[in-house]
Amino acid sequence: MYAEQKHLKGGFSLIEILIVLGIIGLIMAGVVPYVTSKMRQAKVEQARTDITKIASEIELYRLHTGEYPTRLMDLVKQPQGTEGRWNGPYVPGNKEPQDPWGRKYIYRVTPGAEREYELSSYGAKGKGAPKSEWILYRD
């Protein structure tokens, strides 16, 4: 009687496991590019938001001191010659603001130009990126 009983083992066959892995692979093939695209887009939007915020802090600095900062670090630490007028720090932290890719924003004073200063980021590709891919401050 005992010899006639069959012992059934639970679990999945190799074919079933391969089918499930294939389905998961197909789902991931569609999801991963979408998610990475959204992450790239979010970094660009973050850089635009940062640039707008920094630009408003630059204008606040100018209102307090009567001049534009010579470098972005002037928003963090008081430069010489601004005693009694500097009301910072204008941006949090102890270092210059960085873009979402971990690089410093580009800031240049341009007196006599259409704008008194330029503020931008090279974007995802970095310094070698064409200017058309830079993220620029536009007021």
N, CA, C and O atoms as CSV, one atom per row, in Angstrom:
chain,resi,resn,atom,element,x,y,z
A,1,MET,N,N,0.795,-1.177,0.000
A,1,MET,CA,C,0.000,0.000,0.000
A,1,MET,C,C,0.850,1.259,0.000
A,1,MET,O,O,0.577,2.205,-0.739
A,2,TYR,N,N,1.895,1.263,0.844
A,2,TYR,CA,C,2.760,2.442,0.873
A,2,TYR,C,C,3.580,2.561,-0.406
A,2,TYR,O,O,3.895,3.672,-0.832
A,3,ALA,N,N,3.914,1.489,-0.994
A,3,ALA,CA,C,4.727,1.504,-2.199
A,3,ALA,C,C,3.965,2.071,-3.380
A,3,ALA,O,O,4.570,2.558,-4.335
A,4,GLU,N,N,2.657,2.014,-3.327
A,4,GLU,CA,C,1.858,2.480,-4.443
A,4,GLU,C,C,1.605,3.992,-4.399
A,4,GLU,O,O,1.216,4.578,-5.409
A,5,GLN,N,N,1.818,4.624,-3.251
A,5,GLN,CA,C,1.553,6.056,-3.149
A,5,GLN,C,C,2.627,6.843,-3.905
A,5,GLN,O,O,3.819,6.546,-3.829
A,6,LYS,N,N,2.171,7.825,-4.615
A,6,LYS,CA,C,3.101,8.692,-5.342
A,6,LYS,C,C,3.385,9.919,-4.487
A,6,LYS,O,O,2.496,10.485,-3.850
A,7,HIS,N,N,4.615,10.295,-4.497
A,7,HIS,CA,C,4.986,11.513,-3.775
A,7,HIS,C,C,5.053,12.659,-4.780
A,7,HIS,O,O,5.910,12.675,-5.663
A,8,LEU,N,N,4.151,13.602,-4.637
A,8,LEU,CA,C,4.150,14.767,-5.513
A,8,LEU,C,C,5.022,15.853,-4.889
A,8,LEU,O,O,4.903,16.153,-3.701
A,9,LYS,N,N,5.875,16.422,-5.681
A,9,LYS,CA,C,6.730,17.499,-5.202
A,9,LYS,C,C,6.144,18.828,-5.658
A,9,LYS,O,O,5.709,18.960,-6.802
A,10,GLY,N,N,6.132,19.814,-4.761
A,10,GLY,CA,C,5.650,21.142,-5.126
A,10,GLY,C,C,6.758,21.933,-5.794
A,10,GLY,O,O,7.926,21.550,-5.732
A,11,GLY,N,N,6.398,23.029,-6.428
A,11,GLY,CA,C,7.395,23.895,-7.044
A,11,GLY,C,C,7.061,24.169,-8.494
A,11,GLY,O,O,6.018,23.761,-9.005
A,12,PHE,N,N,7.974,24.871,-9.140
A,12,PHE,CA,C,7.774,25.262,-10.528
A,12,PHE,C,C,8.751,24.509,-11.408
A,12,PHE,O,O,9.855,24.159,-10.991
A,13,SER,N,N,8.320,24.271,-12.629
A,13,SER,CA,C,9.223,23.623,-13.579
A,13,SER,C,C,10.149,24.684,-14.172
A,13,SER,O,O,9.902,25.884,-14.048
A,14,LEU,N,N,11.185,24.232,-14.797
A,14,LEU,CA,C,12.146,25.135,-15.430
A,14,LEU,C,C,11.461,25.978,-16.499
A,14,LEU,O,O,11.757,27.166,-16.630
A,15,ILE,N,N,10.563,25.390,-17.254
A,15,ILE,CA,C,9.848,26.111,-18.312
A,15,ILE,C,C,9.022,27.246,-17.713
A,15,ILE,O,O,9.019,28.353,-18.252
A,16,GLU,N,N,8.331,26.993,-16.621
A,16,GLU,CA,C,7.518,28.032,-15.989
A,16,GLU,C,C,8.386,29.189,-15.493
A,16,GLU,O,O,8.022,30.354,-15.652
A,17,ILE,N,N,9.504,28.874,-14.908
A,17,ILE,CA,C,10.422,29.912,-14.425
A,17,ILE,C,C,10.959,30.734,-15.597
A,17,ILE,O,O,11.042,31.959,-15.501
A,18,LEU,N,N,11.321,30.086,-16.694
A,18,LEU,CA,C,11.828,30.807,-17.874
A,18,LEU,C,C,10.756,31.708,-18.475
A,18,LEU,O,O,11.059,32.815,-18.920
A,19,ILE,N,N,9.517,31.254,-18.493
A,19,ILE,CA,C,8.430,32.084,-19.025
A,19,ILE,C,C,8.241,33.332,-18.161
A,19,ILE,O,O,8.095,34.434,-18.690
A,20,VAL,N,N,8.244,33.167,-16.850
A,20,VAL,CA,C,8.089,34.314,-15.938
A,20,VAL,C,C,9.262,35.280,-16.106
A,20,VAL,O,O,9.059,36.493,-16.159
A,21,LEU,N,N,10.481,34.758,-16.189
A,21,LEU,CA,C,11.643,35.633,-16.386
A,21,LEU,C,C,11.556,36.367,-17.717
A,21,LEU,O,O,11.939,37.533,-17.803
A,22,GLY,N,N,11.061,35.706,-18.748
A,22,GLY,CA,C,10.883,36.364,-20.046
A,22,GLY,C,C,9.888,37.502,-19.979
A,22,GLY,O,O,10.112,38.570,-20.549
A,23,ILE,N,N,8.777,37.270,-19.276
A,23,ILE,CA,C,7.765,38.321,-19.124
A,23,ILE,C,C,8.330,39.495,-18.339
A,23,ILE,O,O,8.113,40.648,-18.712
A,24,ILE,N,N,9.045,39.222,-17.268
A,24,ILE,CA,C,9.674,40.294,-16.481
A,24,ILE,C,C,10.673,41.065,-17.343
A,24,ILE,O,O,10.741,42.292,-17.269
A,25,GLY,N,N,11.442,40.354,-18.153
A,25,GLY,CA,C,12.402,41.004,-19.056
A,25,GLY,C,C,11.724,41.931,-20.043
A,25,GLY,O,O,12.211,43.034,-20.289
A,26,LEU,N,N,10.600,41.497,-20.617
A,26,LEU,CA,C,9.860,42.345,-21.560
A,26,LEU,C,C,9.321,43.596,-20.881
A,26,LEU,O,O,9.369,44.687,-21.449
A,27,ILE,N,N,8.810,43.438,-19.672
A,27,ILE,CA,C,8.295,44.594,-18.930
A,27,ILE,C,C,9.436,45.566,-18.641
A,27,ILE,O,O,9.282,46.774,-18.826
A,28,MET,N,N,10.572,45.053,-18.193
A,28,MET,CA,C,11.716,45.913,-17.866
A,28,MET,C,C,12.244,46.624,-19.109
A,28,MET,O,O,12.679,47.773,-19.030
A,29,ALA,N,N,12.206,45.947,-20.253
A,29,ALA,CA,C,12.684,46.571,-21.493
A,29,ALA,C,C,11.865,47.798,-21.843
A,29,ALA,O,O,12.379,48.720,-22.475
A,30,GLY,N,N,10.608,47.828,-21.450
A,30,GLY,CA,C,9.780,48.998,-21.711
A,30,GLY,C,C,9.835,50.037,-20.610
A,30,GLY,O,O,9.718,51.233,-20.881
A,31,VAL,N,N,10.012,49.602,-19.377
A,31,VAL,CA,C,9.964,50.509,-18.232
A,31,VAL,C,C,11.279,51.259,-18.036
A,31,VAL,O,O,11.266,52.462,-17.777
A,32,VAL,N,N,12.396,50.579,-18.153
A,32,VAL,CA,C,13.698,51.198,-17.856
A,32,VAL,C,C,13.978,52.416,-18.737
A,32,VAL,O,O,14.364,53.455,-18.201
A,33,PRO,N,N,13.802,52.344,-20.066
A,33,PRO,CA,C,14.043,53.551,-20.868
A,33,PRO,C,C,13.112,54.706,-20.495
A,33,PRO,O,O,13.529,55.864,-20.504
A,34,TYR,N,N,11.879,54.402,-20.174
A,34,TYR,CA,C,10.927,55.440,-19.783
A,34,TYR,C,C,11.376,56.121,-18.496
A,34,TYR,O,O,11.364,57.349,-18.402
A,35,VAL,N,N,11.767,55.330,-17.514
A,35,VAL,CA,C,12.183,55.878,-16.223
A,35,VAL,C,C,13.461,56.701,-16.375
A,35,VAL,O,O,13.556,57.792,-15.813
A,36,THR,N,N,14.444,56.200,-17.123
A,36,THR,CA,C,15.687,56.965,-17.288
A,36,THR,C,C,15.439,58.257,-18.055
A,36,THR,O,O,16.077,59.273,-17.778
A,37,SER,N,N,14.528,58.229,-19.009
A,37,SER,CA,C,14.176,59.456,-19.734
A,37,SER,C,C,13.554,60.479,-18.784
A,37,SER,O,O,13.879,61.665,-18.844
A,38,LYS,N,N,12.672,60.023,-17.917
A,38,LYS,CA,C,12.037,60.925,-16.949
A,38,LYS,C,C,13.065,61.457,-15.945
A,38,LYS,O,O,12.969,62.604,-15.509
A,39,MET,N,N,14.037,60.634,-15.581
A,39,MET,CA,C,15.078,61.090,-14.652
A,39,MET,C,C,15.931,62.174,-15.303
A,39,MET,O,O,16.268,63.168,-14.661
A,40,ARG,N,N,16.280,61.986,-16.580
A,40,ARG,CA,C,17.043,63.017,-17.298
A,40,ARG,C,C,16.255,64.317,-17.369
A,40,ARG,O,O,16.797,65.396,-17.130
A,41,GLN,N,N,14.981,64.206,-17.697
A,41,GLN,CA,C,14.119,65.376,-17.801
A,41,GLN,C,C,14.000,66.076,-16.438
A,41,GLN,O,O,13.986,67.306,-16.373
A,42,ALA,N,N,13.917,65.309,-15.374
A,42,ALA,CA,C,13.813,65.896,-14.030
A,42,ALA,C,C,15.076,66.671,-13.674
A,42,ALA,O,O,14.989,67.720,-13.035
A,43,LYS,N,N,16.252,66.179,-14.074
A,43,LYS,CA,C,17.502,66.899,-13.796
A,43,LYS,C,C,17.548,68.225,-14.547
A,43,LYS,O,O,18.002,69.233,-14.004
A,44,VAL,N,N,17.082,68.227,-15.786
A,44,VAL,CA,C,17.049,69.475,-16.559
A,44,VAL,C,C,16.114,70.479,-15.890
A,44,VAL,O,O,16.449,71.655,-15.756
A,45,GLU,N,N,14.947,70.008,-15.476
A,45,GLU,CA,C,13.999,70.895,-14.790
A,45,GLU,C,C,14.567,71.399,-13.471
A,45,GLU,O,O,14.356,72.556,-13.108
A,46,GLN,N,N,15.282,70.546,-12.753
A,46,GLN,CA,C,15.918,70.964,-11.502
A,46,GLN,C,C,16.960,72.045,-11.770
A,46,GLN,O,O,17.049,73.021,-11.025
A,47,ALA,N,N,17.742,71.875,-12.824
A,47,ALA,CA,C,18.747,72.883,-13.165
A,47,ALA,C,C,18.077,74.211,-13.500
A,47,ALA,O,O,18.549,75.266,-13.075
A,48,ARG,N,N,16.983,74.172,-14.258
A,48,ARG,CA,C,16.262,75.414,-14.587
A,48,ARG,C,C,15.734,76.097,-13.333
A,48,ARG,O,O,15.813,77.318,-13.198
A,49,THR,N,N,15.196,75.302,-12.422
A,49,THR,CA,C,14.687,75.851,-11.166
A,49,THR,C,C,15.824,76.447,-10.341
A,49,THR,O,O,15.694,77.546,-9.802
A,50,ASP,N,N,16.934,75.725,-10.243
A,50,ASP,CA,C,18.100,76.226,-9.503
A,50,ASP,C,C,18.588,77.547,-10.086
A,50,ASP,O,O,18.871,78.491,-9.349
A,51,ILE,N,N,18.686,77.608,-11.404
A,51,ILE,CA,C,19.190,78.813,-12.072
A,51,ILE,C,C,18.278,79.998,-11.785
A,51,ILE,O,O,18.756,81.101,-11.517
A,52,THR,N,N,16.980,79.780,-11.839
A,52,THR,CA,C,16.035,80.863,-11.535
A,52,THR,C,C,16.193,81.327,-10.091
A,52,THR,O,O,16.167,82.527,-9.815
A,53,LYS,N,N,16.354,80.386,-9.176
A,53,LYS,CA,C,16.543,80.724,-7.753
A,53,LYS,C,C,17.847,81.483,-7.541
A,53,LYS,O,O,17.876,82.490,-6.834
A,54,ILE,N,N,18.921,81.002,-8.153
A,54,ILE,CA,C,20.219,81.672,-8.016
A,54,ILE,C,C,20.144,83.081,-8.592
A,54,ILE,O,O,20.702,84.017,-8.022
A,55,ALA,N,N,19.454,83.233,-9.726
A,55,ALA,CA,C,19.316,84.556,-10.340
A,55,ALA,C,C,18.592,85.521,-9.406
A,55,ALA,O,O,18.956,86.694,-9.317
A,56,SER,N,N,17.579,85.035,-8.720
A,56,SER,CA,C,16.890,85.930,-7.783
A,56,SER,C,C,17.787,86.281,-6.592
A,56,SER,O,O,17.704,87.387,-6.058
A,57,GLU,N,N,18.640,85.349,-6.178
A,57,GLU,CA,C,19.593,85.640,-5.095
A,57,GLU,C,C,20.669,86.621,-5.566
A,57,GLU,O,O,21.137,87.452,-4.788
A,58,ILE,N,N,21.054,86.524,-6.824
A,58,ILE,CA,C,22.012,87.493,-7.391
A,58,ILE,C,C,21.406,88.893,-7.356
A,58,ILE,O,O,22.083,89.861,-7.009
A,59,GLU,N,N,20.130,88.994,-7.718
A,59,GLU,CA,C,19.463,90.305,-7.702
A,59,GLU,C,C,19.325,90.838,-6.279
A,59,GLU,O,O,19.457,92.041,-6.053
A,60,LEU,N,N,19.061,89.957,-5.326
A,60,LEU,CA,C,18.988,90.371,-3.924
A,60,LEU,C,C,20.355,90.869,-3.444
A,60,LEU,O,O,20.445,91.880,-2.748
A,61,TYR,N,N,21.405,90.158,-3.820
A,61,TYR,CA,C,22.768,90.581,-3.503
A,61,TYR,C,C,23.012,91.990,-4.057
A,61,TYR,O,O,23.549,92.852,-3.362
A,62,ARG,N,N,22.607,92.215,-5.328
A,62,ARG,CA,C,22.809,93.525,-5.952
A,62,ARG,C,C,22.033,94.614,-5.212
A,62,ARG,O,O,22.534,95.724,-5.036
A,63,LEU,N,N,20.818,94.298,-4.781
A,63,LEU,CA,C,20.037,95.279,-4.031
A,63,LEU,C,C,20.720,95.658,-2.722
A,63,LEU,O,O,20.687,96.818,-2.310
A,64,HIS,N,N,21.336,94.679,-2.074
A,64,HIS,CA,C,21.997,94.943,-0.790
A,64,HIS,C,C,23.337,95.647,-0.955
A,64,HIS,O,O,23.657,96.558,-0.191
A,65,THR,N,N,24.119,95.234,-1.941
A,65,THR,CA,C,25.492,95.746,-2.057
A,65,THR,C,C,25.657,96.830,-3.115
A,65,THR,O,O,26.648,97.560,-3.100
A,66,GLY,N,N,24.696,96.947,-4.037
A,66,GLY,CA,C,24.804,97.939,-5.097
A,66,GLY,C,C,25.583,97.466,-6.307
A,66,GLY,O,O,25.800,98.238,-7.241
A,67,GLU,N,N,26.004,96.224,-6.309
A,67,GLU,CA,C,26.757,95.660,-7.443
A,67,GLU,C,C,26.474,94.173,-7.558
A,67,GLU,O,O,26.015,93.536,-6.610
A,68,TYR,N,N,26.755,93.632,-8.733
A,68,TYR,CA,C,26.589,92.199,-8.919
A,68,TYR,C,C,27.781,91.464,-8.310
A,68,TYR,O,O,28.885,92.007,-8.268
A,69,PRO,N,N,27.571,90.248,-7.844
A,69,PRO,CA,C,28.721,89.496,-7.324
A,69,PRO,C,C,29.714,89.212,-8.446
A,69,PRO,O,O,29.324,89.063,-9.604
A,70,THR,N,N,30.985,89.138,-8.101
A,70,THR,CA,C,31.996,88.831,-9.123
A,70,THR,C,C,32.068,87.332,-9.392
A,70,THR,O,O,32.538,86.901,-10.445
A,71,ARG,N,N,31.599,86.549,-8.432
A,71,ARG,CA,C,31.562,85.081,-8.573
A,71,ARG,C,C,30.434,84.553,-7.700
A,71,ARG,O,O,29.977,85.244,-6.789
A,72,LEU,N,N,29.988,83.343,-7.971
A,72,LEU,CA,C,28.876,82.786,-7.197
A,72,LEU,C,C,29.236,82.553,-5.732
A,72,LEU,O,O,28.360,82.552,-4.868
A,73,MET,N,N,30.503,82.360,-5.456
A,73,MET,CA,C,30.932,82.156,-4.067
A,73,MET,C,C,30.614,83.378,-3.207
A,73,MET,O,O,30.485,83.257,-1.989
A,74,ASP,N,N,30.484,84.561,-3.831
A,74,ASP,CA,C,30.119,85.771,-3.095
A,74,ASP,C,C,28.720,85.667,-2.494
A,74,ASP,O,O,28.392,86.398,-1.559
A,75,LEU,N,N,27.899,84.771,-3.018
A,75,LEU,CA,C,26.571,84.557,-2.453
A,75,LEU,C,C,26.631,83.707,-1.193
A,75,LEU,O,O,25.698,83.700,-0.389
A,76,VAL,N,N,27.743,82.988,-1.029
A,76,VAL,CA,C,27.906,82.077,0.107
A,76,VAL,C,C,28.716,82.723,1.220
A,76,VAL,O,O,28.322,82.686,2.386
A,77,LYS,N,N,29.850,83.315,0.858
A,77,LYS,CA,C,30.741,83.955,1.836
A,77,LYS,C,C,30.909,85.424,1.474
A,77,LYS,O,O,30.998,85.791,0.302
A,78,GLN,N,N,30.950,86.244,2.499
A,78,GLN,CA,C,31.033,87.687,2.287
A,78,GLN,C,C,32.360,88.078,1.641
A,78,GLN,O,O,33.425,87.769,2.175
A,79,PRO,N,N,32.299,88.757,0.494
A,79,PRO,CA,C,33.536,89.224,-0.132
A,79,PRO,C,C,34.035,90.504,0.548
A,79,PRO,O,O,33.272,91.234,1.180
A,80,GLN,N,N,35.325,90.746,0.398
A,80,GLN,CA,C,35.900,91.974,0.966
A,80,GLN,C,C,35.281,93.191,0.294
A,80,GLN,O,O,34.962,93.165,-0.895
A,81,GLY,N,N,35.120,94.238,1.057
A,81,GLY,CA,C,34.599,95.488,0.517
A,81,GLY,C,C,33.082,95.606,0.579
A,81,GLY,O,O,32.519,96.608,0.141
A,82,THR,N,N,32.417,94.586,1.122
A,82,THR,CA,C,30.954,94.664,1.221
A,82,THR,C,C,30.490,94.737,2.674
A,82,THR,O,O,29.319,94.492,2.967
A,83,GLU,N,N,31.394,95.069,3.573
A,83,GLU,CA,C,31.053,95.145,4.982
A,83,GLU,C,C,29.903,96.136,5.187
A,83,GLU,O,O,29.906,97.231,4.624
A,84,GLY,N,N,28.929,95.738,5.995
A,84,GLY,CA,C,27.792,96.603,6.283
A,84,GLY,C,C,26.706,96.567,5.226
A,84,GLY,O,O,25.604,97.061,5.465
A,85,ARG,N,N,26.984,95.997,4.068
A,85,ARG,CA,C,25.983,95.932,3.000
A,85,ARG,C,C,25.575,94.496,2.684
A,85,ARG,O,O,24.442,94.245,2.273
A,86,TRP,N,N,26.484,93.569,2.872
A,86,TRP,CA,C,26.222,92.152,2.561
A,86,TRP,C,C,25.274,91.591,3.599
A,86,TRP,O,O,25.512,91.750,4.796
A,87,ASN,N,N,24.214,90.944,3.175
A,87,ASN,CA,C,23.214,90.431,4.106
A,87,ASN,C,C,22.992,88.932,3.870
A,87,ASN,O,O,21.861,88.446,3.901
A,88,GLY,N,N,24.093,88.212,3.634
A,88,GLY,CA,C,23.999,86.795,3.284
A,88,GLY,C,C,24.209,85.896,4.465
A,88,GLY,O,O,24.199,86.360,5.605
A,89,PRO,N,N,24.397,84.639,4.229
A,89,PRO,CA,C,24.556,84.029,2.908
A,89,PRO,C,C,23.233,83.988,2.140
A,89,PRO,O,O,22.157,83.841,2.720
A,90,TYR,N,N,23.349,84.121,0.838
A,90,TYR,CA,C,22.181,84.173,-0.025
A,90,TYR,C,C,21.778,82.785,-0.513
A,90,TYR,O,O,20.629,82.568,-0.897
A,91,VAL,N,N,22.705,81.863,-0.499
A,91,VAL,CA,C,22.393,80.463,-0.824
A,91,VAL,C,C,22.902,79.596,0.325
A,91,VAL,O,O,23.926,79.917,0.929
A,92,PRO,N,N,22.208,78.510,0.636
A,92,PRO,CA,C,22.617,77.675,1.766
A,92,PRO,C,C,23.876,76.873,1.466
A,92,PRO,O,O,24.227,76.648,0.308
A,93,GLY,N,N,24.533,76.456,2.509
A,93,GLY,CA,C,25.723,75.627,2.367
A,93,GLY,C,C,26.996,76.439,2.443
A,93,GLY,O,O,26.957,77.664,2.553
A,94,ASN,N,N,28.120,75.755,2.384
A,94,ASN,CA,C,29.419,76.408,2.471
A,94,ASN,C,C,30.179,76.362,1.163
A,94,ASN,O,O,31.378,76.640,1.139
A,95,LYS,N,N,29.506,76.015,0.068
A,95,LYS,CA,C,30.181,75.973,-1.219
A,95,LYS,C,C,29.251,76.491,-2.305
A,95,LYS,O,O,28.043,76.624,-2.108
A,96,GLU,N,N,29.844,76.778,-3.449
A,96,GLU,CA,C,29.057,77.270,-4.577
A,96,GLU,C,C,27.973,76.273,-4.943
A,96,GLU,O,O,28.159,75.063,-4.809
A,97,PRO,N,N,26.836,76.785,-5.407
A,97,PRO,CA,C,25.784,75.863,-5.834
A,97,PRO,C,C,26.259,75.009,-7.012
A,97,PRO,O,O,27.017,75.469,-7.866
A,98,GLN,N,N,25.800,73.765,-7.038
A,98,GLN,CA,C,26.155,72.855,-8.120
A,98,GLN,C,C,24.899,72.410,-8.854
A,98,GLN,O,O,23.816,72.330,-8.276
A,99,ASP,N,N,25.071,72.122,-10.145
A,99,ASP,CA,C,23.946,71.647,-10.941
A,99,ASP,C,C,23.640,70.186,-10.587
A,99,ASP,O,O,24.410,69.560,-9.860
A,100,PRO,N,N,22.547,69.644,-11.081
A,100,PRO,CA,C,22.178,68.264,-10.738
A,100,PRO,C,C,23.199,67.207,-11.174
A,100,PRO,O,O,23.130,66.063,-10.725
A,101,TRP,N,N,24.127,67.573,-12.027
A,101,TRP,CA,C,25.173,66.639,-12.472
A,101,TRP,C,C,26.451,66.784,-11.655
A,101,TRP,O,O,27.462,66.155,-11.966
A,102,GLY,N,N,26.409,67.613,-10.610
A,102,GLY,CA,C,27.541,67.751,-9.695
A,102,GLY,C,C,28.603,68.738,-10.137
A,102,GLY,O,O,29.714,68.724,-9.606
A,103,ARG,N,N,28.286,69.601,-11.107
A,103,ARG,CA,C,29.250,70.611,-11.567
A,103,ARG,C,C,28.793,72.006,-11.147
A,103,ARG,O,O,27.602,72.242,-10.942
A,104,LYS,N,N,29.736,72.915,-11.022
A,104,LYS,CA,C,29.402,74.289,-10.663
A,104,LYS,C,C,28.636,74.948,-11.805
A,104,LYS,O,O,28.878,74.674,-12.980
A,105,TYR,N,N,27.717,75.815,-11.433
A,105,TYR,CA,C,27.025,76.614,-12.446
A,105,TYR,C,C,28.017,77.622,-13.030
A,105,TYR,O,O,28.968,78.025,-12.361
A,106,ILE,N,N,27.792,78.017,-14.255
A,106,ILE,CA,C,28.661,78.966,-14.940
A,106,ILE,C,C,28.082,80.363,-14.711
A,106,ILE,O,O,26.922,80.626,-15.026
A,107,TYR,N,N,28.902,81.243,-14.165
A,107,TYR,CA,C,28.465,82.607,-13.881
A,107,TYR,C,C,29.524,83.556,-14.392
A,107,TYR,O,O,30.714,83.398,-14.123
A,108,ARG,N,N,29.062,84.548,-15.138
A,108,ARG,CA,C,29.988,85.527,-15.695
A,108,ARG,C,C,29.324,86.897,-15.685
A,108,ARG,O,O,28.205,87.055,-16.174
A,109,VAL,N,N,30.014,87.881,-15.129
A,109,VAL,CA,C,29.525,89.258,-15.154
A,109,VAL,C,C,29.840,89.826,-16.536
A,109,VAL,O,O,30.964,89.708,-17.024
A,110,THR,N,N,28.837,90.444,-17.161
A,110,THR,CA,C,29.000,90.997,-18.513
A,110,THR,C,C,28.498,92.436,-18.557
A,110,THR,O,O,27.446,92.709,-19.134
A,111,PRO,N,N,29.249,93.364,-17.946
A,111,PRO,CA,C,28.777,94.755,-17.920
A,111,PRO,C,C,28.675,95.322,-19.334
A,111,PRO,O,O,29.519,95.061,-20.192
A,112,GLY,N,N,27.629,96.095,-19.550
A,112,GLY,CA,C,27.426,96.729,-20.844
A,112,GLY,C,C,26.730,95.829,-21.853
A,112,GLY,O,O,26.348,96.301,-22.924
A,113,ALA,N,N,26.558,94.579,-21.553
A,113,ALA,CA,C,25.852,93.669,-22.456
A,113,ALA,C,C,24.352,93.793,-22.227
A,113,ALA,O,O,23.903,94.560,-21.375
A,114,GLU,N,N,23.591,93.036,-22.990
A,114,GLU,CA,C,22.137,93.064,-22.837
A,114,GLU,C,C,21.736,92.701,-21.415
A,114,GLU,O,O,20.844,93.320,-20.836
A,115,ARG,N,N,22.397,91.701,-20.858
A,115,ARG,CA,C,22.211,91.322,-19.458
A,115,ARG,C,C,23.502,91.628,-18.718
A,115,ARG,O,O,24.589,91.562,-19.293
A,116,GLU,N,N,23.377,91.961,-17.448
A,116,GLU,CA,C,24.556,92.292,-16.650
A,116,GLU,C,C,25.387,91.064,-16.297
A,116,GLU,O,O,26.550,91.185,-15.911
A,117,TYR,N,N,24.789,89.880,-16.430
A,117,TYR,CA,C,25.511,88.645,-16.118
A,117,TYR,C,C,24.915,87.489,-16.905
A,117,TYR,O,O,23.783,87.560,-17.384
A,118,GLU,N,N,25.692,86.432,-17.027
A,118,GLU,CA,C,25.224,85.186,-17.631
A,118,GLU,C,C,25.269,84.103,-16.560
A,118,GLU,O,O,26.224,84.026,-15.786
A,119,LEU,N,N,24.256,83.286,-16.519
A,119,LEU,CA,C,24.175,82.184,-15.566
A,119,LEU,C,C,23.665,80.973,-16.322
A,119,LEU,O,O,22.613,81.033,-16.959
A,120,SER,N,N,24.410,79.864,-16.257
A,120,SER,CA,C,24.016,78.687,-17.023
A,120,SER,C,C,24.632,77.420,-16.455
A,120,SER,O,O,25.417,77.455,-15.507
A,121,SER,N,N,24.253,76.296,-17.064
A,121,SER,CA,C,24.819,74.988,-16.768
A,121,SER,C,C,25.136,74.342,-18.107
A,121,SER,O,O,24.428,74.557,-19.090
A,122,TYR,N,N,26.197,73.552,-18.143
A,122,TYR,CA,C,26.522,72.844,-19.379
A,122,TYR,C,C,25.526,71.727,-19.665
A,122,TYR,O,O,25.495,71.209,-20.782
A,123,GLY,N,N,24.725,71.349,-18.702
A,123,GLY,CA,C,23.769,70.270,-18.895
A,123,GLY,C,C,24.401,68.915,-18.675
A,123,GLY,O,O,25.480,68.805,-18.092
A,124,ALA,N,N,23.726,67.890,-19.142
A,124,ALA,CA,C,24.137,66.509,-18.877
A,124,ALA,C,C,25.486,66.155,-19.485
A,124,ALA,O,O,26.235,65.369,-18.906
A,125,LYS,N,N,25.807,66.724,-20.645
A,125,LYS,CA,C,27.039,66.330,-21.345
A,125,LYS,C,C,28.290,67.003,-20.809
A,125,LYS,O,O,29.401,66.577,-21.127
A,126,GLY,N,N,28.135,68.036,-20.010
A,126,GLY,CA,C,29.299,68.687,-19.430
A,126,GLY,C,C,29.907,69.739,-20.331
A,126,GLY,O,O,29.260,70.237,-21.253
A,127,LYS,N,N,31.151,70.069,-20.056
A,127,LYS,CA,C,31.819,71.201,-20.689
A,127,LYS,C,C,31.882,71.110,-22.209
A,127,LYS,O,O,31.859,72.144,-22.878
A,128,GLY,N,N,31.959,69.929,-22.766
A,128,GLY,CA,C,32.050,69.789,-24.215
A,128,GLY,C,C,30.720,69.879,-24.938
A,128,GLY,O,O,30.674,69.764,-26.162
A,129,ALA,N,N,29.639,70.083,-24.202
A,129,ALA,CA,C,28.313,70.129,-24.822
A,129,ALA,C,C,28.171,71.358,-25.706
A,129,ALA,O,O,28.680,72.426,-25.366
A,130,PRO,N,N,27.486,71.220,-26.837
A,130,PRO,CA,C,27.235,72.405,-27.667
A,130,PRO,C,C,26.340,73.390,-26.918
A,130,PRO,O,O,25.512,72.985,-26.102
A,131,LYS,N,N,26.504,74.662,-27.191
A,131,LYS,CA,C,25.771,75.695,-26.456
A,131,LYS,C,C,24.258,75.511,-26.566
A,131,LYS,O,O,23.512,75.942,-25.686
A,132,SER,N,N,23.810,74.879,-27.636
A,132,SER,CA,C,22.374,74.642,-27.800
A,132,SER,C,C,21.827,73.701,-26.729
A,132,SER,O,O,20.619,73.681,-26.492
A,133,GLU,N,N,22.685,72.926,-26.082
A,133,GLU,CA,C,22.252,72.002,-25.037
A,133,GLU,C,C,22.469,72.558,-23.631
A,133,GLU,O,O,22.128,71.894,-22.652
A,134,TRP,N,N,23.025,73.753,-23.513
A,134,TRP,CA,C,23.225,74.364,-22.210
A,134,TRP,C,C,21.869,74.765,-21.641
A,134,TRP,O,O,20.905,74.959,-22.381
A,135,ILE,N,N,21.810,74.884,-20.347
A,135,ILE,CA,C,20.620,75.376,-19.665
A,135,ILE,C,C,20.943,76.793,-19.238
A,135,ILE,O,O,21.795,77.009,-18.376
A,136,LEU,N,N,20.264,77.757,-19.837
A,136,LEU,CA,C,20.609,79.158,-19.657
A,136,LEU,C,C,19.551,79.884,-18.831
A,136,LEU,O,O,18.380,79.506,-18.808
A,137,TYR,N,N,20.006,80.942,-18.151
A,137,TYR,CA,C,19.069,81.800,-17.426
A,137,TYR,C,C,18.441,82.749,-18.407
A,137,TYR,O,O,19.126,83.444,-19.158
A,138,ARG,N,N,17.122,82.768,-18.390
A,138,ARG,CA,C,16.378,83.709,-19.208
A,138,ARG,C,C,15.362,84.390,-18.310
A,138,ARG,O,O,14.527,83.729,-17.694
A,139,ASP,N,N,15.432,85.717,-18.235
A,139,ASP,CA,C,14.468,86.424,-17.378
A,139,ASP,C,C,13.274,86.871,-18.185
A,139,ASP,O,O,12.355,87.483,-17.641
